[in-house]
């Protein structure tokens, strides 16, 4: 029955003479009953499918902008609800070696020592003078080529083809060099190492994600997702040695606000909110530049997407929202949201081909168990099993990243802060990159 015809149909069911009521009283009762039925159906439909069966005629009567606020998640996610993994660099290395060879290991005062490096699917082992130091990878790593400018303290290193493995979440960096008589072969060897390390980090990152596809449609059982633009899993660096898998959802600004919302739930059901980040015109969002690196940063918080294509999609959607906020654009209507979702879905269809399957069956990092509660308004409180740390300080990509050389522990595993000191030379990136690194 069409809602506009409800008074007529209800009137045919009621018999005024049997109720012994006057025509005016009957008409008033019929209208009241019709209004009540219409309200119940409308509320039920909005609750179940985030839509309105009454079309454009009732558009103005529905507080669409307030829908996400009035239907908040029932619960706040606790650390125990979240899937988290340890990023401790001392975890065991797994599988068979993927690559092995001799490289120059750059140390302080413009010196380098020859070491044997073994690459595994989840880390590297460095052997020098009979001692082995291991460093397990995490999603928050980038690898790239670099070179040293000519200076008096760097002459002996100028012939090396250098690359770095940067644990940027820990502010630690390894510098390696390749030296061969044939410069072309030396460059080929360096590129082989860079691509191999980048692929290992990529496989490790993919192993932490559950199977999913980027979604633009709201969740029927969660009305808070009614204004969703896009949603999908990301990995969040939530502590010194913790990486948490969260389901992120991007929503535009509303009529009453000048900020967009980036919410993170425990999973794709969106029933428990883990944390949220509010995006304004001045919000700082950028990618981490590295070979096959899928990491990005939002307001000083580090994330990793499953692929480079998904990272680009997240940053592009956020950038478009910031442009609208900067231009003081009105909050999008339902029709606007439909157009935005359609455009995003086109990009999703294009990036599906970049997903190379699930990767390894089991996660390549150890799970972390947490017990106590957290404050969802503080992203740093998510899944830090040791103590709640303040949000990470936002860093440029090439800040100083090489503290003093630590000593290996007795077990032969990686020290807690594995890194090496580079000389006081200024390291610059390869021909394809324009940023610089300042060594200590």
N, C-alpha and C positions, 0 to 999 in steps of 0.2 A: 504494500500500500504506500502510495506517495505521501510523505508527511503533510503536504498541502491539502490532501483530501481526507485527512484523518477526521476532522469535524463531521464531514458528511457520512463516513462509514460508521463512526461511533453513534451518530444520530439515528441511523437505520437500525442499529441493534437495540437502542433504548426505546421503550414504549412509554410515552408521556402519560397515557391514561392509566397504565399499571402502576406508575410511580406516584400518581395523584399529585403532580406538580404542575405549576403553571408554565406556559410556554417560555417566559423570560428566565425562570429558574432552571428549566431544562437546558436552554441555550447556554446559560452561564456554566452549568455543570459540564456540558459537552465540551465547551472551549477550554475549561480548566483541565479536563481529562486529556484532551488532545495535546495541550502544552506539556503536561507531565510526561506523556508517552514520548513526545519528541525530545524532551530533555534527556530521558533515560537512554533512549537509543543513541543519541549523539554522544553522551558521555561514555557509553559502552564501546562504541565504535572507536572513539579517540583512544580509549585505554588499550584496545586489542590490536589495532592496526595503525595507530597514529594518523588516521585519515578522517574525513568528514563526509558523510553520505549526503549532506544537504547541499553540497555544491557551493557555487559562488554567492548564492543568495544569503547564506549565513556566514560568509567570510568575515564580515565586520563584527559579528557577534562573538567570535572565538578569539581569545587572547593567545594567539599562536606564539608570540614572542615570550610569553610567560610560561608556556607549556613545559619547557625544559627546567624551569626553576621550581614549579609546583610539584613536579613528579621526580624528585631527587631519588638516587639509589637508596634502597632500604637500609643497606649496611655500608660501613666503611671497611675496606679491605685491611686485614691484618697481615703482618709479614708472613705468617704461616700459610696464608691463602695464595701467596705469590710464588711463581717459579723463578728461582734464583740460582746462580752458578758462581763458584769461586773463581776469581781471577788471580789467585796466588801463583806467582811465577815458579814456585817450587813443586808444582804438581808433576807426577810421573809423565814422561813422554811415551807416546803410544805408537804402536805399529812398527813397520820397518822403515829404515832411512829412505827418504825420497831423493836426497842429493847429499853428496859429500865431497869435500875438497879442501885445499889449502888456501887460506885468505890472509891478508894482512889485517891485523887488529890494531886500530888506532888508539894510542894512549896519550898521556899528557906530554907537554913540551915537545910537540911536533915529532913524536916518535911512534913507531909502529913495530909490532912483533908478529911473526908468522905463527898462525894457529891452524888447527884442523877443525873445520866446522861441519857438523852433521845436522841436516834438516829433517825433522819429523813432521807428521801431519798436524801436530799441536804444539810444536816448539822447536828449539834448536839446542844443540849441545856443543860447547866450545872446549876443545882439549888443548892444553898448553903445558909442556914440561911434565907430562904424566898426570896432571890434574884436570878434572872435567867439571865444568860449570854448565848447568842446564837452566834454560829459561822457557817456561811454558807461555804460549801465546794467549791472547784474549781478543775479543772483537774490537777492542779499542787500541789498535795498532795500525800504523801506516808505514809503508816502505817506499823509498824513492831514491833516485840518483842524486848525487851532489858532487861538488868539486871545490877545491880550495883555490882562492885567489893567490897570485904570486906575491910572496913576501919573504923576507929573510928567514923567518922561522918556519916556513912551510916548503922550502925548496926541495927537501928530501922526500916530501910526499906528493909533489906536483905530478909525478909520473904515474901515480896510482889512479885507477878508475874506482871511485868511491861510491858507496851506497850506504844508506842508514836504515835501521829498524827502530822506529820511534814508538815507545810505549807512552803515548801522550797522556793517558789518564794517570800515569805514575810519574810523568815528567822525567823519564829515563830513556836513554838512547844508546844504541850500539852503532859504531861506525866501522865498516869493513872496506878493504881495498883490494883490487885485483891488479896484478902487475905481470905482464907478459911482454916478450920482445916484439911480437906483432900487435900493434895497437888495435887493429880491427878485431883480432881474436880476443884481446883483453876486453873490448867493449861488448863483444858477444857473450863472453863469460859473465860479465857483470849483469847484463840483461837477463841471462839465464837464471842467476841467483835471485834477482829482483822479482821476476815473474813467478818463480817457484815459491818464494816466501809469501808473495801476495796471494797465490792460489791456496796455500796452506791456511792462511788467515781467513780467506773466504770460505773454505770448507768448514773450518771450525765454527765460524759465525753461523753458517746455515744449519749446522748440526744442533744449534740451540733453539731454533724456531720450530713451533708446531706447524703442521700443514695448514695453510690458509690462503685466501685470496683477498686482495684489497676490496673493501666493500663501501658502497655509497648509500645503500638503503638502510633506513632505521631498523632497529630491532623491535619486533611486534610486542614483546613482553617488557620493553623498557622505553617508556614514553620520553625519558630524558634524552633519548637519541633522535628525537623528531627532527632536529635541525642539523643532523649530520651532513657533512660534505664528503668526508672520506674517513675510513678507519682501517686499521691493520696492526699487526704485531710489530713492535720495535724492541730493541734491547737498550736498557737504561743503565748507565754507570751510576749506581746508587751508593757507593762507598769505596773505601780504599781498595778492597779486594772482593767486591761483589758486583755482579751484573744481573739485572732483573729483567725478565721477559714480561712486558706489559702490552695491553691492547689499547693503542692510542686512537683517539677520535677527535677530529677537527671540526669545530662549529663556528659559524660566522657571528658577528656582533648582533645584538638585538636593538630594539628601538630605544631602550632605556640605558644603553651602555655604549661605550666607545672602545671596548676591548673584545677581542675574539677569545674563544675558549679552546684549549687543548687538554682534553681529559684523558686519563689513563686508568683502565680497569684491569681487574685480575684476569679476565679472559673475554672472549667475544660475546658472551651473554650479557655483559655490561650490567651486572647486578651489584657489584661491589666496586666502589671508587677507590683507587689507590692514591692518586694525586692529581693535581691539575695545574696548568701553567696558563696564565692570562697573557695574551699577545696584544701589544699596543703598537703605535707607530714607531716608537723607539726601540722595540724589541730587536735584539741582535741574533740573527739566524744566519749560519754559514756552513759550508761543507768543509770537511777535512781533506786536504789535497794530498793524495797518494795514489800509487798504482793500484787499481781495482779496489779502492777504499770506499766503503759504503757508510762511513761515519759522518755525522753532522752535529752541530751544536746549536742549542736554543737557549738564550738567556743564561749562558754559562754552564748549561747542563749537557753532558755528552750522551748521544744516542748512536745506535747503529741500526741501519735498515738491513733487510735480507739481501738486497742487491743494490747496485748503483742506480738502476732505473727507479727503484722504489724510493731511494734517497732523493733523487731529483724530483720525483712526484710530490713528496712531502714538502720540500723546500719551495717548489713552484706554487703549490696551493697556499702555503703560508705567505709567500711574497705577494700573491694576488690579493689576499685579505688585507695585508698591510697597505697596499696601494689604495684600496677602498677606504680604509680608515684614514689615510692621509688626506684623501679628497673629501672627507666627511660625507661619504655616500650613505644613503638611507639603508636601514636594515633590509636584507633581501626578503621578498615575499615568497610564498610557496611556489609561484611560477618561476621566480628567480632561482630558487634552490633546485628546482627540477632541471633548469638549463645548466646550472653549475655542475650538477651531478652527471648530466649527460656528457659534458665536456670532459670531466674527470674519467668517466667510464671509457671514453674513447682512448685516453692515454693508458688506462689499465689494460685494455685489449691489446695495445701495442707492446706493452712491457711483459705480457705473459710469456712471450717467446724467450725472454731473458732468464727465466727461472730454469735452472739446470737440474730440475728434480730436487729431491729432498736432501741429497748429500748423504753423509754417513747416517746409519740407522740410529745409533746411540749418540748422546751428547759427548763431546770431546773434552768437557770440563766437569769437575765434580759439583754435585748439587750442594746447596747450602740450606740448612734448616734454621728457621727463626721462630721465636715464640711470642715476643711481646708486641704491644700495639704501637701505632705510629700516628703522626699528625698528617692528614692527607693534604693540608695546605702547604706543607714543607716537603718539597721533592727530595731533599737530602735525607729525610727520615725514612724513606722507603727502603726496606730490606737491608739496612746496615746492621749486621748481627753483632757487631762489637759495640759501637756507640754511635749516636746520631751526630753526623758531622755537618758543618755548614756547607752551603752550596759551593761547588768548585769555583775557583777564581777563573774568570774568563781569560784565556791566553791566546795570543797570536800563535799561528801555526809554528813559527820558527823561533820561539823564545829559547833562552839558554836551557839546555836539556841534558847536560852531562855532568852530574855530580861526581865526587871522587870515587876512585875504583874501590869496591868493597872486597873483602876476602871471602873465599868460599867457605861454607860451613863444613863440619866434620863429615856430614853424610854424603858430601859430593853433589848435593842438589844445588839448585840456584840459590844464591843469597837473596835476602829479602829486597835488596835494592841493587840488582845487577846493572852496572853501567860502567862506562869508561870515560876518562877525561880526554878531551881533545885539546890540542894546543890552542894558543890564543890567536889562532888564525881565524879568518872569517870564511866560513864554508858557504858556498852558494850552490844553488840547485843547477841541474843540467840545462840543456838548451831549451827544453820545453817548459821550464819553470822560471819565474822571474823573482820569487821571494828569496830571502836570505836567511841563513842560520848563523848566529853568533856563538862560537864555542867559548867555553870558560878557559 
